[in-house]
Amino acid sequence: MRGEILQMLREEPGSYVSGEEVSRRLAVSRTAIWKHIRALKQDGYDIEAHPRLGYRLCRAPDLLLPAEIEARLTTRRLGRAVAYFRRLESTNNEAKALAAAGCPEGQIVVAEEQSVGRGRLARGWFSPFARGVWFSIVLRPPFNPQDAPKCTLLAAVAVCRAIRRAAGVDCGIKWPNDILFDGKKLVGILTEMSAEMDAINHIVIGIGINVNIGADDFPPELRSLATSLSIAAGRPLSRLDILLAALEELEQVYGQTLDQGFAPVLDEWRRGSLTLGRAVDVIGSGRRFSGVAVDIDADGALLVRTDTGTERVLAGDVSI
Ligand code: BTN
């Protein structure tokens, strides 16, 4: 409802829209509209209310509020239920709790800031207030649990598309799912699963996109490793545009995978890969070796040719 009210106010930039018209078009009472306007003001919207003329939107806060998402989202299922937090330990933790409690597929958890943002391999994830898109999505795919790692590749392909489209930034993917620009990390993806032996209960895909973070805003230990879309594009970007594009592309790629299997995703991953054809160092599962990354197989494992043969890498850290 709040999304629809915002949409109406935005149809008439700078002008008043009468309370009567809003209430007629949305088929709710004028008192209900007034309560929604009051809630929007509490969220930081500057809305002028004039007794005769109606409501006028003067300024919207730069936040990923559910009403903003609702007003512009074009997906059918992904992102239709939004749990929004100004500050949260980790969106993945909250999404896992919602998933275990039976939330619908496509539920997202969005936070402006994470106090304990989590990365792969038990690392942290720098998630400052209103500077990035920090969100998690709950999927309930009818795949085998062994297929779960490929959902990570699916997410990387979708987010890469979204970044190219919404930010015009030519990014690439480092195995399995880091999105890089200029050799530095723009996006991290953390996939977690709950499953039985033969069926997935749910998958939580947590996505962190560095959007408007200046080079000096990163902690010193990250400065040589991390970058942001605003650095890459040379201008600030709308976090909402990036989130909406990510949800739209995720829905498209997920739908395609449900219909056609993982082959198209794996092909697109190969085309966007920064890892294939490169010399790599692999650390993981108690092993450490070097070689050349030659391909990914049908399970999404990285195939690395070494002096002694071809190694299959399903988990771990690969540096290029
Ligand atoms: C990595 O590259 O190590 C993965 C980073 C994943 C970060 C995102 S931000 C949203 C979601 N919540 C978390 O705690 N982590 C993921």
Boltz pocket constraint, residues with backbone or C-beta under 6 A from the ligand:
constraints:
  - pocket:
      binder: B
      contacts: [[A, 89], [A, 90], [A, 91], [A, 92], [A, 93], [A, 114], [A, 116], [A, 117], [A, 118], [A, 119], [A, 120], [A, 121], [A, 123], [A, 124], [A, 125], [A, 127], [A, 133], [A, 134], [A, 135], [A, 136], [A, 178], [A, 187], [A, 188], [A, 189], [A, 190], [A, 206], [A, 207], [A, 208], [A, 209]]
      max_distance: 6.0
